[in-house]
């Protein structure tokens, strides 16, 4: 034991207190034992890291401000907040808008009909939605491909067989897949809502090519997609008035859900985790305050046996 304490003192993990003699030592974890060069190095690294972070933030803000597109205003979404959930009635209406308007041009290759179960539709309703589409399947025993009614395990079919066919039907423009469009665009659902409701006549000096339309929220202003949402452009099964702004709001909420179908479950787990961690933090504080106080104030001392 004496040899072990001596080695610890020699390694400078223990420091002399100078109270009862040079042999009395205690544990030291303070920064007083750091050298001047080490303090200077850590201070420099902290200053450089903070400066780089501030520079990156400033550059991002300047790039956004220098763009020629309008910035979408923030809308009061029901799911906007750490502890808020989707408005599932709005998400269901957004699916109806996609089905009646957007489905003709845009695919959703990462969303399956089973994802609708217990979110926007019951299991029976989702099966009925899947059965309305024909899915290419095969080959069969004879090596031929065939079409069959959709099942819950099937993904939303694409309106075009390939990219070339999609471009040929849209004057060379390729309609993007909408599965992750909300996460893939700066501004998310705010951008989608502003884009769908922001069509206007081009200002003076702006020349558009054939098949292009002006939208100030689209980068460059010239967009190949024509305005798709008008009043009564789709019908709601729940009787909601299908105004253009209501259609845009619901389909934007639906596309946000498509980008993060697990958002409600993740936020629910966050609430549960905060509750458990709060109780654990109280227990840890009690043990730290009342049980470890004797260990933190304990001192190790070596008193050699007298040779007399």
N, C-alpha and C positions, 0 to 999 in steps of 0.2 A: 504493500500500500504506500509506504513512504517513497519507494522508488518511482511508482507511478505518478505520485504528486510532484516529485522532483522533475520528472520528464515534462509534465504539463507546464510547470513554471518555466522551465528552460525553453519551451517552444513559444513562449509569450502568449499562450492562451489564457494564462492567469496573470494578474498583475499584482504587485505588492501594494498593500494598503498603508504600510508604515505605522500601524497602530500598535501592534503588539510585538513587532520585530520584523526583520526581513524575511522570515519564513512564513508569514501569514499572507495568504493570497485569496482572491475571490474572482469569480467568473466575470469576464468583461466582454460586452457586446456593443459598447458605445463607439462612436466615431472619433473619440479623442485619440485612439491609437493609430488612426490613418495618417499616412505621410502627406506632406504638403503637395507633392506631385500627384498623388492619387486623388486628392480632393480637387485639384485643378483639372485633372483629366475628366472626372465625372461631371464637374460643372460645365466644362467645354462640350462634352457629349450631350448633356441636357439642353444647352443653349442652341447647339447646332440642330438637334432633333426638333426642337420647338420652332426654330426658324424655317426649316424645310417644310414642316407641316403647315405653317402659316403661308408660306410661298405657294404651296400646292393649292391650298384653299383659295387664295387670291387669284391664281391663274385660272382655276375652274370658274370662279365667278366672273372674271373678265371675259372668258370665252363665251359664257352664256349671254353676257350683256352685249357682246359684239355681234351676235347672230342677227340675221335679217328677218327672222320670224318672230311673231308676237309670242309673249309668254302667257301660257294659260293661267287664268285665275284659279285659286283654290276653291273647291266646292265643299259644302258641309256634308260629307258622306257619313252614312250610319256606321260604317266600319272604321272610321278614322279615329284611331286611339288604341292604346295598348290593351284596354280592357273592354273593347266593343266588338260586336260580332256583325256578320253580314245580315242585311235585310233579305231573308230568303224569299219573301214574296217578290221583291224587286229582282232578285237573281232569276226567279222563275219567269218573270215577265221578260227579262233580258234574253233568256233562252228562246222565248217565243219570237222576239225581234230577230235574233240570229237566224232562226229557222225560216222565217218568212221573208227576210230581206238580205241578210249577209251571206247566207248559205249558198246563194247562187254563184258567188265568186270566190269566197274565202273558205279555206279548209280549216279543220281543227284536229290535226293528226294525233295529238297527245291526250285527247279527252275521249273517254269511252262512255257508253251509255250507262254502265254500272256506276259511274261517278255521280250520276244524277240521283241515285237512290238515297232517300232520307235527307236530301239537300233541297232539291226543287220538285222532285216527284216521288211518289211511292214506288215500290218495286213493280207493281202491276202497270202503273202508268209508264215507267221507264221501259218495260218490256214492250208495251204498245208503241212507244216512240221508236224503239229499235226495229220493230217489225215493219214499220212504214218504209224503210229504206232497203234497197237490194244490195247485197254484198257479194262481190266476186270471190269465189272460193274454188278450191280444187288443187290439183287435178283429181278426178275420180278414178275408178278402177280402169277405165278405158283411156286415161290420160287427157281427158278433156276438162276445161274449166267451165264452171257453171255459176249461176247467180242464185242466191237464196235469201230469204228474209233475215234481217239482222237479229242479233242476240245481244244480251247485256254485255258480253265480253268483247263485242266489236267496237272499234273506234269509229268516230264520225267519218264518213267517207268524203273524199275529195271531190269537188264538182268537175275536175278535169283529170284525164288519164295521166298527164305528164305536164312538165313545165312549158314545153313548146306549145302545147294545145292551149294552156292558160294564157300565154303571151299572144297567141294568134287571136284569141277571143277578146283581148283587151288592148288592142292597138300597140302591142309590144310591151306593155307594162305587166309585171308579174304580181298578182294579188298576194300579199304575204299571208302566211298561216297565222291564225289568231289565237292559238293556244297560249302563247307566252307573250303576246303583243303588249300587254299592259306592263310587264316587267322589262320589256325590251325598249321602251320609249321613255325618254326623260319627262317626268311629270305624271306618268302612270295614267290613272283614270281621269285625272284633270285634263291631261292632254287629249285623251280620246273624246271626252265630252266637248271640249273646245273645238276639236277638229270636225266632229260631226255636225256641230251647229254653227260653224264659223265661215261657211261659204258666202262669198259676196262678189260683186262685180270688181274686176281689176281696176286699180287706180290708174291715173294718167301716167303714161310712160312705161307701163308694164305690158309687154306683148306676149301673148300665149300662143302656142302652136295648136294645130287642130287636135281635138280630143283632150285638151288640158283645161283645167278649171283653176280659179284663184281661191286660195285659202291662206290667210295670213299666219295661221298656226303651223302650216307645213313648211319644212325647210325649203327655202327658195320661193315659196308662194305658189308655184305651179304644181298641181297634183292631177294625176290622170284619173283618179276616181271621181266620178260625178257625185253630186249630193244625193244621198240615198234615203235620208230620213225627212219626211214631210209629215204634216198633220194627217193622221189616219193612214199612214203608210203600212201599218200592221194592225192586227186586231188582238186585243187582250181577252183571255177567257174569264178574267175576274171582273170585267166591266170597267176597268180604269180608262179614263179618257186618253186616247193615243195621240197626244200632241207631240210635236217634233222634239221638244225638250224632254218630255217624259220618256220617249223612245230612246233618246240618246243617253239619258241618265240610267235607265234600266240595262241597256246593253253594255254600258261602261262598267256597271257593277257586276254584270255577268262575266265579262272578260277579266275583271280583277279576280273574281273567284276562280276562273279557269287557270290563271297564273299561279294562284296559291290555294288549291282546294283544301289544304290542311290548316289554313289560317285560324279558323275557329278552334280547332282542337289544340293547336299550339298555344293560343292565348289562354285557353282553359287550363292547360298544363302549367302555364306561367303563374296563374293565380294559385294553383295548388302548391307549386314549388315555393312561392313567396310565403304561403302560410306555414309550410313545414320548416323552411329556413328561419322564419321568425322565431318559432319555438326552439329550434336548435341553437340559434344565436343566444337566446336567454339562458339556456343550459350551459353553453360554453362560457358565457360571461360569468355565471355563478362559479363554475369551477376555476376559472382564471382568477377571479377576485378573492375567493375564499379558500380554495384548496391549494393553489400554487403560490400564495403569498409567502408561506414559510420556505418554499424551495427557492424563490427569487431572492429572499433576504438571507439565505444560508451562506455561511462562509466556510471555506476549507482552511484548516490550519495544521501545520506540522510542527510538532514539539518533539525534538529528539530526546531520547531517554538519557538521563545523566549517567556519566561513566563512573560516578562515585559509588 
